[in-house]
Amino acid sequence: MDAFGEKGLELLYRFSKKLGLNTALTAWHSSRDRSAEFLTTMAMISATSAKIADEIRSLSRSETGEVEEPFQMGKIGSSTMPHKRNPEMCEQVVVLARLIRANAGLGFEGMINEHERDYRAVRLEWVTITDTSLFVCGLLSLAKGILKDLIVHEDRIRKNVDRAAVSISTEALMFRVGKKIGKQTAHRVIYETCMEAIETGQPLIDLLMNHDQISQKFKREDLEKAIDPMNHIGISQTLTQRVIDHVKGKLASVGSSSIEETRVCPLMDEDGVCMVGDGYAGS
């Protein structure tokens, strides 16, 4: 900057403004925290996306079957087992997130450098920042496609919840019973009958109705109502709507009304194709 004399700072300001960046207060070649912060932020974004993708992958198992990543005829899940519809896109998101997270660690390595121009740090970033940017771009594109056309099997969700209704409602059942026989007694009775139900395979409600302390004070309908999942939704709908409203607000702030209209990367063209990739043929 010495060659520009007093105009050096003005040049720095204009250069930063043109790129849409804040003006740096210290020299970039000696302070690498900017790069580490960028890589860490990318790692956090990718980890959140991977958490969502991995949840979808887990819930798409045959024994659960509640959701699936998008599918169209011709998509092959296995070269040997034609019936498979594997969550390939979700798996790719998780793999990319792990690579991005590994690069974040190298970002902190780059912060440790000697004096001012230690290119052991700078050259490390030639790889980490470049690869991370490409990985994040691909990850977000995959995540957007997964969420945009996610397949949800509501009937399977209800069946799974109904099947687990007793085990997820024993607390509510204990408090309902505890109003008449005391909480500690209710805990003991329900604990004992639950263990018996697990060992014998008998329905919990049947075992409870055979228990004198329960059958004398409760009707079967009272107990069945206590374990009905629909009675334990609580404020989940309110919490879900709060998240939706928050996301809509964020989308509105960048000029989009829905996820379909949002370009996940400023370097994508209107068709969502990366304009800096090899062989880009866009206009």
N, C-alpha and C positions, 0 to 999 in steps of 0.2 A: 504493500500500500504506500510505501515511502515515495515511490515514483510519482504518485498523484498529489503529493503534498497535502495542503489543507482541504483539497477536494476529495480526499480518500474516504472520509466518513460519509460524505454526500453520495459518492458512488456506491458505497456499501448499502446505504439506505435505499437508493433507487433500485439497485439490483435485487435486494430482498423484497421490495414492494412488487416488483414485476413478477417475481416467483410466488407471491402470496405468502411470504414468510416473515416472521419477526426478525428484526435486525439483531445479529449476534453481538453480545457484549464482550466475548472473549474469542480468541483465535480458534478456528475449528480444528486445526491440526494438532493442538495440544490438549483440547478438552473434548473427550469422546463420549461424554454423558448423553449428548443428544442422540447419538447412534444407539447407545444402550437403551435409552428410553423408547425410541422407535421400535426396536426389536422386542422389548418387553411388552409394549402395547400390542404389537402384532401377535405375540404369544398368548396374551390374555384374550384377545378377540378369537383367536383360533381355538383356544381351549374351551371357551364357551360354546362355540359352534360344534366342537367335537363332543362335548357333553350331551348336546341335543341329539346329534347324529348317533351316538352310542346308545342313547336311550331308545331311539327308534329301532336300531339294530336289535337290541335286547327284546323289545316288545313285539318284534316280528317273528320271533321263534315259533315253531309249529305248536308247541304246547301253550303258548300265550296268544299269539295271533291277533293282537289288538290293532296294530298299525303296520303299514308297509311303505317303503319308499316307492316313488312312481314306477309304474310298469307299463310297457307296451309290447305287443306281439313282436317277436323277433329278438327280444332281449334274452340272452342266454345266461343262466345261472351256473351251469356246470356242463363240462364237455362229456361227462360220463353218466350223469343222472339228469335226464331231460326234465323231470318234474320241478327241479329247484328254481326258486326265485330268490336268490341270495341278495343281501343288502350291499351290493358292490359300492354304490355311491357313498353310503354311510361309512363303510370301511375306509374308503379313500380319504374322506374328511378326517378321520381319526389319524391315519398315517401321516397326512400332511401336517396336522396339528403337532404331532410328535417331532417332526423334523423342524418345524418352526420354533418349538420350545427349546430344542437343542441349540439352535442358532442364538437364542436369547442369552444363553449362558456364555457363548463366545463374545457377545456384545460387552459383557462385563469384563471379560479378559482383555478386550481392546482398551478399556479405561486405564489399564496399568501400562504406562509408557514412559520412556525416559525423555526428560527435557521437553523439546518442542516438536521435532519432526521425526518421530519414531515410526517408521513405516512397517514395523512388525505389527502394529495395531491397525494402521490404515489399510494395509493389504488384506488383513483378515476380514475387514468390512467389505472389501470388493466382492467377496464370496457371500458373506452372511446377509448383507442387505439386499444384494441382487437376488439370491435364491429365496430369501424370505418373502420379498415382494411378489415374486412369481408364485410361490407356494400359497400365499394369502389370497392372491387373485383367483387362483384355481379353486381353493377351498371355499371362498365366498360364492363363487359361481355354482359349485356343486351344492352348497347349503341352500342357496336360493331355489335351485331346481327341486330339491328334496321337499322343502317346505311349501312351495307353490302348488305342487300336485300330490301332496301327501295323501295316502289312502288310509282312511280311518274306518275300522269295523266296529261300529257302535254296538251291534248285537253281541259281538264277542266280548266286548268290555263289560256289558251288563251281565252276561253269563258268568264271567270270571268273578265279578263282584258278588253276585248271588251265591256262587259256590263258596266264596270266602266270607260270606256275611257273618257267620257266627264268630269266626276267629277275629274279625276286625271290629266286632261290636261287644266284646265281653266287658269292656269298661262301662259302656252305657247300660248293659244288662246288670252289672254289679250295682250301679247307682240306683237303678230302678228297683231292684230287689232290696237293696240296703235301706230304702225308705221305710220298709216294714219290719225287717229283721236285723237292721244294723249293718253298717258297712263292713266291719271286720268279719261278722258271721257270713255276710253275703260273699265276701272274698273267699272265705274258706270253702263254702258250699260250691261256688262256681268253679273254683280251682280243682276241687276233688272230682266234680262231674266232668270238667273239661279233660282231665287226665284219663278218666274212664272212657270218655268218648274217643279219645285218641287211641287208646289201647284196644277197644272193642269194635270201633267203627260205628257205634250206635249214634243216632242224632242227639245232640246236646239237649234240645228241648224235651225230647222223650225222657231222658234221664232226669232232668230237672223236675218234670211233672211226676216222676216216681218218688221224688224226695218229699217227705212229709212237711218240712218247713216251707217248701215252695208251693206244693199243691194245695195246702190249706189256706194260702193267702193270695194266690194268683191264678187267673185263668190262663189257658194256653195262648189265647189271643194277645194277652198283655205281654207275654214273653216274645211272641213272634213279632209284635210291633216294635219291641225294644231292639231287635236285631235286624230290622228292615233297613238296608243301606240308604234308602231314600230319606230316612229320618235323621241321617247324620251328614248331610251335605254342608250344613252350617253356612258360613259366609264365603264358601269357595267360589260361588258364582260372582260375588261382589269383588273378590280379590282378582279373579280372572279378568273381569271387565276393566278393573283398574289398570292392569298391565296392558290390555288392548288399547285403552284410551291414551296411555302414556306413549305407546309405540306410534299411534296415529298422530299424536302431537309432534313426535320427532320427525315423522315422514313429512308432515305439513311444513315443518321448518326448513326442509330442503326442497320444497316444491313438489312433493309427490303425495298422492292420495292413497296409494296402496303399494304393497310389496312388488306387484307386477310392474309398476311404473318406475321402480327404483333401480338405478344402475349401480351395481355394487362396486364398480371401479370407474374413476373418471377417465381411464384410458381405454374403456370399452366403446365400441361403436353402437349404433342404434339396435343392432342385432345381438348385442352382448358378446361380440368377438373382440379379443384383445388386439389393440392396434399396434402394439410394440412387439408382438410375437413374430417368429420367423415365418416368412411367406405370407404375411398379411396382404390380402388382395382387395381390401376395401377402397372406396373412393376417397 
